[in-house]
């Protein structure tokens, strides 16, 4: 099990050491790096080399005339290319993903093997079983893989993955004005949902292929999209990894912008310090 550092220890991290660790941030489906902005700011402040990745056909593209997904394999290609570039300049590479970004991080870990030293998986969604998921979600494959769904879109709705009412109202305003917020896009098209489903199926069937030595999974007890049972899937599949799990008590799905955001940042910084300093 990874040793835990106190907040004081985090503040004492030697910048000359942390600089040698590169961190790749992977936001959720059809969203932007703003989902992980607080994490990026905290890690940069501690001296890490932080790279908030945007991926064609995965990330939200406000200027694109039409938003069509590329293959999930191309998403993984983009992460692998980023990892390879960073390994040439850094001693260690860590991936941090939230929601769909966690599944993308796991797929990249399968592909990259020893080129990735650590993973932080936030709100991992390998199964949509949260309390706000309607029963009709079971019919989603009909929309994804038959002509019935060619005009179907997923529209974001309250609570927007956020328990904090003030943040929720801010998200509503952002979605009206910009069609995207720090919780993701207002609308997700069928092509993105189909590739995301394929990504999840790929990852769930091959979790035992992840050989990353250190993994931190942070999840909200009240996640309305993906219940904490998703942590059980990780425990069952990542048997070859040193898996550390943290459950936060006062947030929904978007834990980086909700009530527990400071705890999420602290847990991430402690884990990064342990990775970069090789604390056993």
Helices and strands as residue ranges (DSSP letters): H 7-11, H 15-18, E 21-26, G 33-36, H 37-45, E 49-53, H 72-87, E 92-98, H 100-112, G 113-115, E 118-122, G 135-139, H 140-145, G 147-149, E 153-155, H 165-178, E 180-181, E 184-185, E 187-189, H 190-204, G 207-209, E 214-220, H 229-237, E 242-248, H 261-276
